[in-house]
């Protein structure tokens, strides 16, 4: 009887310890699975062409004018997916081609997404007046937004995105050309620079790339 009682004294603590170990083991496995799932999500990001993750650049406050002469700043890109193209209205080839493709892209995407916008940012503000931008945007799509970017300003979108351009105007003529990027840059609804679509541009390619990027970003929120 005494031996049975003595054994039970050791048996109960041992069972408690085993239960604690089992619970701890289950928690560790659950935590490990959660970590692995998170790691898998992030590890999949590099397979999405043009995606900037896991540290997308946050766009800071900026202020410029749109083609109607209205102030345009950070609050106008929050809550929407923004496709940005940097160019100038006197561009003979790259800009018209890109904007024509974007017009077709927008036409297809707008039927499925209500929170997208196409923004043309001028890198030639001296020639690209609000009147010129208004006429230029209307030619491609009246919903397009044209910004007199003023790239020399510290917090301009041109500087924040890091768009390279060069004015070929050594002879000080009015018909100078500007070398610039042909890429389309993507901002998410949180005003983060999350992706880039490289040239050459095709509507179907842009839509596919945007769908992959937006699906991934939405899953992280």
FIKOLZA-1660 file (N, C-alpha, C; in steps of 0.1 Angstrom, whole numbers, plus 5000, padded with zeros to 4 digits):
% residues 221
   i   px   py   pz ch aa at
   1 5008 4988 5000  A  X  N
   1 5000 5000 5000  A  X CA
   1 5009 5012 5000  A  X  C
   2 5019 5012 5009  A  X  N
   2 5028 5024 5010  A  X CA
   2 5036 5025 4997  A  X  C
   3 5040 5014 4991  A  X  N
   3 5047 5014 4978  A  X CA
   3 5039 5020 4967  A  X  C
   4 5026 5016 4967  A  X  N
   4 5017 5022 4956  A  X CA
   4 5015 5037 4958  A  X  C
   5 5014 5041 4971  A  X  N
   5 5012 5055 4973  A  X CA
   5 5025 5063 4969  A  X  C
   6 5036 5057 4973  A  X  N
   6 5049 5064 4969  A  X CA
   6 5050 5065 4954  A  X  C
   7 5047 5054 4947  A  X  N
   7 5048 5055 4932  A  X CA
   7 5039 5065 4926  A  X  C
   8 5027 5067 4932  A  X  N
   8 5017 5076 4927  A  X CA
   8 5022 5090 4929  A  X  C
   9 5030 5093 4939  A  X  N
   9 5035 5106 4942  A  X CA
   9 5045 5110 4930  A  X  C
  10 5052 5101 4925  A  X  N
  10 5062 5103 4914  A  X CA
  10 5054 5103 4901  A  X  C
  11 5044 5095 4900  A  X  N
  11 5037 5094 4887  A  X CA
  11 5029 5106 4883  A  X  C
  12 5023 5113 4893  A  X  N
  12 5015 5125 4890  A  X CA
  12 5024 5136 4885  A  X  C
  13 5035 5140 4892  A  X  N
  13 5044 5151 4886  A  X CA
  13 5049 5147 4872  A  X  C
  14 5052 5134 4870  A  X  N
  14 5058 5130 4857  A  X CA
  14 5048 5132 4846  A  X  C
  15 5035 5129 4849  A  X  N
  15 5024 5131 4839  A  X CA
  15 5023 5146 4836  A  X  C
  16 5024 5154 4847  A  X  N
  16 5022 5169 4845  A  X CA
  16 5034 5174 4836  A  X  C
  17 5046 5169 4838  A  X  N
  17 5057 5173 4830  A  X CA
  17 5056 5169 4816  A  X  C
  18 5051 5157 4814  A  X  N
  18 5049 5152 4800  A  X CA
  18 5038 5160 4793  A  X  C
  19 5028 5164 4800  A  X  N
  19 5017 5172 4794  A  X CA
  19 5022 5186 4790  A  X  C
  20 5031 5192 4799  A  X  N
  20 5037 5205 4796  A  X CA
  20 5046 5204 4783  A  X  C
  21 5054 5193 4783  A  X  N
  21 5063 5191 4772  A  X CA
  21 5055 5189 4759  A  X  C
  22 5044 5182 4759  A  X  N
  22 5036 5179 4748  A  X CA
  22 5030 5192 4743  A  X  C
  23 5025 5200 4752  A  X  N
  23 5019 5213 4748  A  X CA
  23 5029 5222 4742  A  X  C
  24 5041 5223 4749  A  X  N
  24 5052 5231 4743  A  X CA
  24 5056 5227 4730  A  X  C
  25 5057 5214 4728  A  X  N
  25 5060 5208 4715  A  X CA
  25 5050 5212 4704  A  X  C
  26 5037 5212 4708  A  X  N
  26 5027 5215 4698  A  X CA
  26 5028 5230 4695  A  X  C
  27 5031 5239 4705  A  X  N
  27 5032 5253 4702  A  X CA
  27 5044 5256 4693  A  X  C
  28 5055 5248 4695  A  X  N
  28 5067 5250 4687  A  X CA
  28 5064 5247 4673  A  X  C
  29 5057 5235 4671  A  X  N
  29 5054 5231 4657  A  X CA
  29 5045 5241 4650  A  X  C
  30 5035 5246 4658  A  X  N
  30 5026 5256 4652  A  X CA
  30 5033 5268 4648  A  X  C
  31 5042 5273 4657  A  X  N
  31 5050 5285 4655  A  X CA
  31 5059 5283 4643  A  X  C
  32 5065 5272 4642  A  X  N
  32 5074 5269 4631  A  X CA
  32 5067 5269 4618  A  X  C
  33 5055 5263 4618  A  X  N
  33 5047 5262 4606  A  X CA
  33 5043 5276 4601  A  X  C
  34 5039 5285 4611  A  X  N
  34 5035 5298 4608  A  X CA
  34 5047 5306 4602  A  X  C
  35 5059 5304 4608  A  X  N
  35 5071 5311 4603  A  X CA
  35 5075 5306 4589  A  X  C
  36 5074 5293 4587  A  X  N
  36 5077 5288 4574  A  X CA
  36 5067 5293 4563  A  X  C
  37 5054 5294 4567  A  X  N
  37 5044 5299 4558  A  X CA
  37 5047 5314 4554  A  X  C
  38 5051 5322 4565  A  X  N
  38 5055 5336 4562  A  X CA
  38 5067 5337 4553  A  X  C
  39 5077 5328 4556  A  X  N
  39 5089 5328 4549  A  X CA
  39 5087 5324 4534  A  X  C
  40 5077 5315 4532  A  X  N
  40 5074 5310 4519  A  X CA
  40 5068 5322 4511  A  X  C
  41 5059 5329 4518  A  X  N
  41 5052 5341 4511  A  X CA
  41 5063 5351 4506  A  X  C
  42 5072 5354 4515  A  X  N
  42 5083 5364 4511  A  X CA
  42 5092 5358 4501  A  X  C
  43 5095 5345 4502  A  X  N
  43 5104 5339 4492  A  X CA
  43 5099 5338 4478  A  X  C
  44 5085 5338 4478  A  X  N
  44 5079 5338 4465  A  X CA
  44 5079 5351 4457  A  X  C
  45 5081 5362 4465  A  X  N
  45 5081 5375 4459  A  X CA
  45 5091 5377 4448  A  X  C
  46 5104 5373 4449  A  X  N
  46 5113 5375 4439  A  X CA
  46 5110 5369 4425  A  X  C
  47 5100 5359 4426  A  X  N
  47 5096 5353 4413  A  X CA
  47 5086 5361 4405  A  X  C
  48 5082 5372 4411  A  X  N
  48 5072 5381 4404  A  X CA
  48 5081 5392 4398  A  X  C
  49 5080 5392 4385  A  X  N
  49 5088 5402 4377  A  X CA
  49 5085 5416 4381  A  X  C
  50 5095 5424 4384  A  X  N
  50 5093 5439 4386  A  X CA
  50 5088 5442 4400  A  X  C
  51 5086 5432 4409  A  X  N
  51 5082 5435 4423  A  X CA
  51 5093 5440 4432  A  X  C
  52 5091 5451 4439  A  X  N
  52 5100 5456 4449  A  X CA
  52 5095 5452 4463  A  X  C
  53 5101 5441 4468  A  X  N
  53 5097 5436 4481  A  X CA
  53 5108 5429 4488  A  X  C
  54 5110 5429 4501  A  X  N
  54 5100 5433 4511  A  X CA
  54 5101 5447 4516  A  X  C
  55 5109 5455 4510  A  X  N
  55 5111 5469 4515  A  X CA
  55 5108 5480 4504  A  X  C
  56 5095 5481 4501  A  X  N
  56 5091 5491 4491  A  X CA
  56 5093 5505 4496  A  X  C
  57 5097 5514 4488  A  X  N
  57 5099 5528 4492  A  X CA
  57 5086 5535 4494  A  X  C
  58 5085 5542 4506  A  X  N
  58 5073 5549 4509  A  X CA
  58 5074 5563 4503  A  X  C
  59 5064 5567 4495  A  X  N
  59 5064 5580 4489  A  X CA
  59 5061 5591 4499  A  X  C
  60 5069 5601 4500  A  X  N
  60 5067 5612 4509  A  X CA
  60 5058 5623 4503  A  X  C
  61 5054 5633 4511  A  X  N
  61 5046 5644 4507  A  X CA
  61 5052 5651 4495  A  X  C
  62 5045 5655 4485  A  X  N
  62 5050 5663 4474  A  X CA
  62 5038 5672 4469  A  X  C
  63 5042 5681 4461  A  X  N
  63 5031 5690 4456  A  X CA
  63 5034 5695 4442  A  X  C
  64 5025 5693 4433  A  X  N
  64 5027 5698 4420  A  X CA
  64 5013 5702 4414  A  X  C
  65 5012 5704 4401  A  X  N
  65 4999 5708 4395  A  X CA
  65 4995 5698 4385  A  X  C
  66 4982 5695 4384  A  X  N
  66 4978 5686 4373  A  X CA
  66 4974 5695 4361  A  X  C
  67 4969 5688 4350  A  X  N
  67 4967 5695 4337  A  X CA
  67 4956 5705 4338  A  X  C
  68 4948 5705 4349  A  X  N
  68 4937 5715 4351  A  X CA
  68 4942 5727 4360  A  X  C
  69 4954 5726 4364  A  X  N
  69 4960 5737 4373  A  X CA
  69 4957 5735 4388  A  X  C
  70 4951 5723 4391  A  X  N
  70 4948 5720 4405  A  X CA
  70 4960 5714 4412  A  X  C
  71 4961 5716 4425  A  X  N
  71 4972 5711 4433  A  X CA
  71 4970 5695 4434  A  X  C
  72 4981 5689 4433  A  X  N
  72 4981 5674 4433  A  X CA
  72 4993 5670 4442  A  X  C
  73 4989 5661 4452  A  X  N
  73 4999 5657 4462  A  X CA
  73 4997 5643 4467  A  X  C
  74 5003 5640 4478  A  X  N
  74 5003 5626 4483  A  X CA
  74 4989 5620 4485  A  X  C
  75 4980 5629 4489  A  X  N
  75 4966 5624 4492  A  X CA
  75 4959 5620 4480  A  X  C
  76 4964 5623 4468  A  X  N
  76 4957 5620 4455  A  X CA
  76 4962 5606 4450  A  X  C
  77 4973 5601 4456  A  X  N
  77 4977 5587 4452  A  X CA
  77 4974 5577 4463  A  X  C
  78 4970 5581 4475  A  X  N
  78 4967 5571 4485  A  X CA
  78 4953 5566 4482  A  X  C
  79 4951 5553 4484  A  X  N
  79 4938 5546 4482  A  X CA
  79 4937 5541 4467  A  X  C
  80 4947 5543 4459  A  X  N
  80 4946 5539 4445  A  X CA
  80 4959 5533 4440  A  X  C
  81 4957 5524 4430  A  X  N
  81 4969 5519 4423  A  X CA
  81 4973 5529 4412  A  X  C
  82 4985 5534 4413  A  X  N
  82 4989 5544 4403  A  X CA
  82 5000 5539 4394  A  X  C
  83 4997 5540 4381  A  X  N
  83 5007 5537 4371  A  X CA
  83 5014 5550 4367  A  X  C
  84 5027 5552 4369  A  X  N
  84 5034 5564 4366  A  X CA
  84 5043 5563 4354  A  X  C
  85 5042 5572 4345  A  X  N
  85 5051 5573 4334  A  X CA
  85 5057 5587 4333  A  X  C
  86 5071 5587 4332  A  X  N
  86 5078 5600 4332  A  X CA
  86 5082 5603 4318  A  X  C
  87 5078 5615 4313  A  X  N
  87 5082 5618 4299  A  X CA
  87 5079 5633 4296  A  X  C
  88 5077 5636 4284  A  X  N
  88 5074 5650 4280  A  X CA
  88 5066 5650 4267  A  X  C
  89 5058 5661 4266  A  X  N
  89 5048 5662 4255  A  X CA
  89 5055 5663 4241  A  X  C
  90 5067 5668 4240  A  X  N
  90 5074 5669 4227  A  X CA
  90 5081 5656 4223  A  X  C
  91 5080 5646 4231  A  X  N
  91 5087 5633 4229  A  X CA
  91 5082 5627 4215  A  X  C
  92 5091 5624 4206  A  X  N
  92 5087 5619 4193  A  X CA
  92 5083 5605 4192  A  X  C
  93 5087 5596 4202  A  X  N
  93 5085 5582 4200  A  X CA
  93 5081 5575 4213  A  X  C
  94 5090 5574 4223  A  X  N
  94 5088 5566 4234  A  X CA
  94 5075 5569 4242  A  X  C
  95 5073 5582 4244  A  X  N
  95 5061 5586 4252  A  X CA
  95 5047 5583 4245  A  X  C
  96 5046 5587 4232  A  X  N
  96 5033 5583 4225  A  X CA
  96 5031 5568 4225  A  X  C
  97 5041 5561 4223  A  X  N
  97 5039 5546 4222  A  X CA
  97 5035 5541 4236  A  X  C
  98 5042 5545 4246  A  X  N
  98 5039 5540 4260  A  X CA
  98 5025 5544 4264  A  X  C
  99 5021 5556 4261  A  X  N
  99 5008 5561 4265  A  X CA
  99 4997 5555 4257  A  X  C
 100 4999 5551 4245  A  X  N
 100 4989 5544 4237  A  X CA
 100 4987 5530 4243  A  X  C
 101 4998 5524 4247  A  X  N
 101 4996 5511 4253  A  X CA
 101 4989 5512 4266  A  X  C
 102 4993 5522 4274  A  X  N
 102 4986 5525 4287  A  X CA
 102 4971 5527 4285  A  X  C
 103 4968 5534 4274  A  X  N
 103 4953 5537 4271  A  X CA
 103 4946 5523 4270  A  X  C
 104 4952 5514 4263  A  X  N
 104 4945 5501 4261  A  X CA
 104 4945 5493 4274  A  X  C
 105 4956 5494 4281  A  X  N
 105 4957 5487 4294  A  X CA
 105 4946 5493 4304  A  X  C
 106 4945 5506 4304  A  X  N
 106 4935 5512 4313  A  X CA
 106 4921 5508 4309  A  X  C
 107 4918 5507 4296  A  X  N
 107 4905 5504 4291  A  X CA
 107 4901 5490 4296  A  X  C
 108 4911 5481 4296  A  X  N
 108 4908 5467 4301  A  X CA
 108 4907 5466 4316  A  X  C
 109 4916 5473 4323  A  X  N
 109 4917 5471 4338  A  X CA
 109 4905 5479 4344  A  X  C
 110 4901 5490 4339  A  X  N
 110 4891 5498 4345  A  X CA
 110 4877 5491 4346  A  X  C
 111 4875 5481 4338  A  X  N
 111 4863 5473 4340  A  X CA
 111 4863 5464 4352  A  X  C
 112 4875 5461 4357  A  X  N
 112 4876 5452 4368  A  X CA
 112 4881 5459 4381  A  X  C
 113 4888 5470 4379  A  X  N
 113 4894 5477 4391  A  X CA
 113 4889 5492 4390  A  X  C
 114 4883 5496 4401  A  X  N
 114 4878 5510 4402  A  X CA
 114 4888 5520 4408  A  X  C
 115 4899 5514 4414  A  X  N
 115 4908 5522 4421  A  X CA
 115 4922 5523 4414  A  X  C
 116 4922 5524 4401  A  X  N
 116 4935 5526 4393  A  X CA
 116 4935 5539 4386  A  X  C
 117 4947 5545 4385  A  X  N
 117 4948 5557 4377  A  X CA
 117 4962 5558 4370  A  X  C
 118 4961 5564 4358  A  X  N
 118 4973 5566 4350  A  X CA
 118 4978 5580 4352  A  X  C
 119 4991 5581 4355  A  X  N
 119 4997 5595 4358  A  X CA
 119 5009 5597 4349  A  X  C
 120 5009 5607 4341  A  X  N
 120 5020 5611 4333  A  X CA
 120 5027 5623 4340  A  X  C
 121 5040 5621 4343  A  X  N
 121 5047 5631 4351  A  X CA
 121 5057 5637 4341  A  X  C
 122 5056 5650 4339  A  X  N
 122 5065 5657 4330  A  X CA
 122 5079 5659 4336  A  X  C
 123 5089 5657 4328  A  X  N
 123 5103 5659 4331  A  X CA
 123 5108 5672 4324  A  X  C
 124 5099 5679 4317  A  X  N
 124 5102 5690 4309  A  X CA
 124 5092 5701 4313  A  X  C
 125 5091 5706 4325  A  X  N
 125 5080 5715 4330  A  X CA
 125 5080 5729 4323  A  X  C
 126 5092 5733 4317  A  X  N
 126 5092 5746 4311  A  X CA
 126 5083 5746 4298  A  X  C
 127 5084 5735 4291  A  X  N
 127 5075 5735 4279  A  X CA
 127 5062 5729 4281  A  X  C
 128 5061 5720 4291  A  X  N
 128 5049 5713 4294  A  X CA
 128 5040 5721 4304  A  X  C
 129 5033 5731 4298  A  X  N
 129 5024 5739 4306  A  X CA
 129 5011 5731 4309  A  X  C
 130 5003 5736 4318  A  X  N
 130 4990 5729 4321  A  X CA
 130 4982 5728 4308  A  X  C
 131 4982 5738 4300  A  X  N
 131 4974 5738 4287  A  X CA
 131 4979 5727 4278  A  X  C
 132 4992 5726 4277  A  X  N
 132 4998 5716 4268  A  X CA
 132 4995 5702 4274  A  X  C
 133 4997 5700 4287  A  X  N
 133 4994 5687 4293  A  X CA
 133 4979 5683 4292  A  X  C
 134 4970 5693 4293  A  X  N
 134 4956 5690 4292  A  X CA
 134 4953 5684 4278  A  X  C
 135 4958 5691 4268  A  X  N
 135 4956 5687 4254  A  X CA
 135 4962 5673 4251  A  X  C
 136 4974 5671 4257  A  X  N
 136 4981 5658 4255  A  X CA
 136 4974 5646 4261  A  X  C
 137 4970 5648 4274  A  X  N
 137 4963 5638 4281  A  X CA
 137 4950 5634 4274  A  X  C
 138 4942 5644 4270  A  X  N
 138 4929 5642 4263  A  X CA
 138 4931 5634 4251  A  X  C
 139 4942 5635 4244  A  X  N
 139 4944 5627 4232  A  X CA
 139 4945 5612 4234  A  X  C
 140 4950 5608 4246  A  X  N
 140 4951 5594 4249  A  X CA
 140 4939 5589 4257  A  X  C
 141 4936 5596 4267  A  X  N
 141 4924 5593 4275  A  X CA
 141 4921 5604 4285  A  X  C
 142 4909 5608 4285  A  X  N
 142 4905 5620 4293  A  X CA
 142 4906 5617 4308  A  X  C
 143 4907 5604 4312  A  X  N
 143 4909 5601 4326  A  X CA
 143 4923 5602 4330  A  X  C
 144 4933 5602 4321  A  X  N
 144 4947 5603 4324  A  X CA
 144 4950 5616 4332  A  X  C
 145 4959 5615 4341  A  X  N
 145 4964 5627 4349  A  X CA
 145 4977 5631 4344  A  X  C
 146 4979 5644 4341  A  X  N
 146 4991 5649 4336  A  X CA
 146 4997 5659 4347  A  X  C
 147 5009 5656 4351  A  X  N
 147 5015 5665 4362  A  X CA
 147 5027 5673 4357  A  X  C
 148 5027 5685 4360  A  X  N
 148 5038 5694 4357  A  X CA
 148 5049 5691 4368  A  X  C
 149 5056 5681 4366  A  X  N
 149 5064 5675 4376  A  X CA
 149 5074 5683 4383  A  X  C
 150 5080 5693 4376  A  X  N
 150 5091 5701 4382  A  X CA
 150 5101 5692 4389  A  X  C
 151 5109 5684 4382  A  X  N
 151 5118 5674 4388  A  X CA
 151 5129 5680 4396  A  X  C
 152 5131 5693 4395  A  X  N
 152 5142 5699 4403  A  X CA
 152 5138 5701 4418  A  X  C
 153 5126 5700 4422  A  X  N
 153 5121 5701 4436  A  X CA
 153 5126 5689 4443  A  X  C
 154 5130 5691 4456  A  X  N
 154 5136 5680 4464  A  X CA
 154 5127 5668 4465  A  X  C
 155 5114 5670 4468  A  X  N
 155 5105 5659 4471  A  X CA
 155 5096 5656 4458  A  X  C
 156 5101 5660 4447  A  X  N
 156 5093 5657 4434  A  X CA
 156 5092 5641 4433  A  X  C
 157 5082 5637 4426  A  X  N
 157 5080 5623 4423  A  X CA
 157 5092 5618 4415  A  X  C
 158 5097 5626 4406  A  X  N
 158 5109 5622 4398  A  X CA
 158 5121 5618 4406  A  X  C
 159 5123 5626 4417  A  X  N
 159 5135 5623 4426  A  X CA
 159 5132 5612 4435  A  X  C
 160 5119 5611 4440  A  X  N
 160 5116 5601 4449  A  X CA
 160 5116 5587 4443  A  X  C
 161 5112 5586 4430  A  X  N
 161 5112 5573 4423  A  X CA
 161 5126 5571 4418  A  X  C
 162 5134 5581 4416  A  X  N
 162 5148 5579 4411  A  X CA
 162 5148 5578 4396  A  X  C
 163 5140 5585 4389  A  X  N
 163 5140 5585 4374  A  X CA
 163 5151 5593 4368  A  X  C
 164 5159 5586 4360  A  X  N
 164 5170 5593 4353  A  X CA
 164 5165 5599 4340  A  X  C
 165 5170 5611 4337  A  X  N
 165 5167 5618 4325  A  X CA
 165 5178 5628 4322  A  X  C
 166 5179 5632 4309  A  X  N
 166 5189 5641 4305  A  X CA
 166 5184 5650 4294  A  X  C
 167 5185 5664 4296  A  X  N
 167 5181 5673 4286  A  X CA
 167 5192 5676 4276  A  X  C
 168 5189 5673 4263  A  X  N
 168 5199 5675 4253  A  X CA
 168 5197 5689 4247  A  X  C
 169 5201 5699 4254  A  X  N
 169 5198 5713 4250  A  X CA
 169 5210 5722 4251  A  X  C
 170 5222 5717 4246  A  X  N
 170 5234 5724 4247  A  X CA
 170 5233 5737 4237  A  X  C
 171 5226 5736 4227  A  X  N
 171 5225 5747 4217  A  X CA
 171 5214 5757 4221  A  X  C
 172 5207 5754 4232  A  X  N
 172 5196 5763 4237  A  X CA
 172 5185 5765 4227  A  X  C
 173 5181 5755 4220  A  X  N
 173 5170 5756 4211  A  X CA
 173 5157 5752 4217  A  X  C
 174 5146 5755 4210  A  X  N
 174 5133 5751 4216  A  X CA
 174 5129 5737 4213  A  X  C
 175 5135 5731 4203  A  X  N
 175 5131 5718 4199  A  X CA
 175 5141 5707 4204  A  X  C
 176 5145 5708 4216  A  X  N
 176 5155 5699 4222  A  X CA
 176 5148 5686 4226  A  X  C
 177 5156 5675 4227  A  X  N
 177 5151 5662 4231  A  X CA
 177 5155 5659 4245  A  X  C
 178 5148 5650 4252  A  X  N
 178 5151 5646 4265  A  X CA
 178 5152 5631 4266  A  X  C
 179 5164 5626 4270  A  X  N
 179 5166 5612 4272  A  X CA
 179 5160 5608 4286  A  X  C
 180 5152 5598 4286  A  X  N
 180 5145 5594 4298  A  X CA
 180 5142 5579 4299  A  X  C
 181 5138 5575 4310  A  X  N
 181 5134 5561 4312  A  X CA
 181 5121 5558 4305  A  X  C
 182 5120 5545 4300  A  X  N
 182 5108 5541 4293  A  X CA
 182 5099 5532 4302  A  X  C
 183 5103 5530 4314  A  X  N
 183 5096 5521 4323  A  X CA
 183 5083 5527 4329  A  X  C
 184 5074 5519 4333  A  X  N
 184 5062 5523 4340  A  X CA
 184 5064 5519 4354  A  X  C
 185 5061 5528 4363  A  X  N
 185 5063 5526 4378  A  X CA
 185 5050 5525 4385  A  X  C
 186 5049 5516 4394  A  X  N
 186 5037 5512 4401  A  X CA
 186 5037 5516 4416  A  X  C
 187 5027 5524 4420  A  X  N
 187 5025 5527 4434  A  X CA
 187 5013 5520 4439  A  X  C
 188 5013 5514 4451  A  X  N
 188 5001 5508 4457  A  X CA
 188 4993 5518 4464  A  X  C
 189 4981 5513 4469  A  X  N
 189 4972 5523 4476  A  X CA
 189 4977 5529 4489  A  X  C
 190 4988 5523 4494  A  X  N
 190 4995 5529 4506  A  X CA
 190 5006 5539 4502  A  X  C
 191 5006 5543 4489  A  X  N
 191 5016 5552 4484  A  X CA
 191 5030 5547 4485  A  X  C
 192 5032 5533 4483  A  X  N
 192 5045 5527 4483  A  X CA
 192 5049 5524 4469  A  X  C
 193 5061 5526 4466  A  X  N
 193 5067 5522 4453  A  X CA
 193 5070 5507 4452  A  X  C
 194 5061 5500 4447  A  X  N
 194 5061 5485 4448  A  X CA
 194 5065 5478 4435  A  X  C
 195 5066 5485 4424  A  X  N
 195 5070 5477 4412  A  X CA
 195 5073 5485 4400  A  X  C
 196 5078 5479 4390  A  X  N
 196 5082 5485 4377  A  X CA
 196 5080 5476 4366  A  X  C
 197 5074 5481 4355  A  X  N
 197 5072 5474 4343  A  X CA
 197 5082 5479 4332  A  X  C
 198 5091 5471 4328  A  X  N
 198 5101 5475 4318  A  X CA
 198 5096 5475 4304  A  X  C
 199 5102 5483 4296  A  X  N
 199 5098 5483 4281  A  X CA
 199 5105 5471 4275  A  X  C
 200 5100 5466 4263  A  X  N
 200 5089 5471 4255  A  X CA
 200 5076 5468 4262  A  X  C
 201 5066 5477 4259  A  X  N
 201 5053 5476 4266  A  X CA
 201 5042 5470 4257  A  X  C
 202 5035 5461 4263  A  X  N
 202 5023 5455 4257  A  X CA
 202 5012 5454 4267  A  X  C
 203 5000 5457 4264  A  X  N
 203 4989 5458 4273  A  X CA
 203 4987 5445 4281  A  X  C
 204 4988 5434 4274  A  X  N
 204 4986 5421 4281  A  X CA
 204 4997 5418 4291  A  X  C
 205 5009 5422 4287  A  X  N
 205 5021 5420 4297  A  X CA
 205 5019 5428 4309  A  X  C
 206 5015 5441 4307  A  X  N
 206 5013 5450 4319  A  X CA
 206 5002 5445 4328  A  X  C
 207 4991 5440 4322  A  X  N
 207 4980 5435 4330  A  X CA
 207 4984 5423 4338  A  X  C
 208 4991 5414 4332  A  X  N
 208 4995 5402 4338  A  X CA
 208 5005 5405 4350  A  X  C
 209 5014 5414 4348  A  X  N
 209 5024 5418 4358  A  X CA
 209 5017 5425 4369  A  X  C
 210 5008 5434 4366  A  X  N
 210 5000 5441 4376  A  X CA
 210 4992 5432 4385  A  X  C
 211 4985 5422 4378  A  X  N
 211 4977 5413 4385  A  X CA
 211 4985 5405 4395  A  X  C
 212 4997 5400 4392  A  X  N
 212 5005 5393 4401  A  X CA
 212 5010 5401 4412  A  X  C
 213 5014 5414 4409  A  X  N
 213 5020 5422 4420  A  X CA
 213 5008 5427 4429  A  X  C
 214 4997 5431 4424  A  X  N
 214 4986 5435 4432  A  X CA
 214 4980 5424 4441  A  X  C
 215 4980 5412 4435  A  X  N
 215 4975 5401 4443  A  X CA
 215 4984 5398 4455  A  X  C
 216 4997 5398 4452  A  X  N
 216 5007 5396 4463  A  X CA
 216 5006 5407 4473  A  X  C
 217 5006 5419 4469  A  X  N
 217 5006 5430 4479  A  X CA
 217 4993 5430 4487  A  X  C
 218 4982 5427 4481  A  X  N
 218 4969 5426 4489  A  X CA
 218 4970 5415 4499  A  X  C
 219 4977 5404 4496  A  X  N
 219 4978 5393 4505  A  X CA
 219 4986 5397 4518  A  X  C
 220 4995 5407 4516  A  X  N
 220 5003 5410 4527  A  X CA
 220 4996 5420 4537  A  X  C
 221 4985 5426 4533  A  X  N
 221 4978 5436 4541  A  X CA
 221 4969 5430 4551  A  X  C
% end
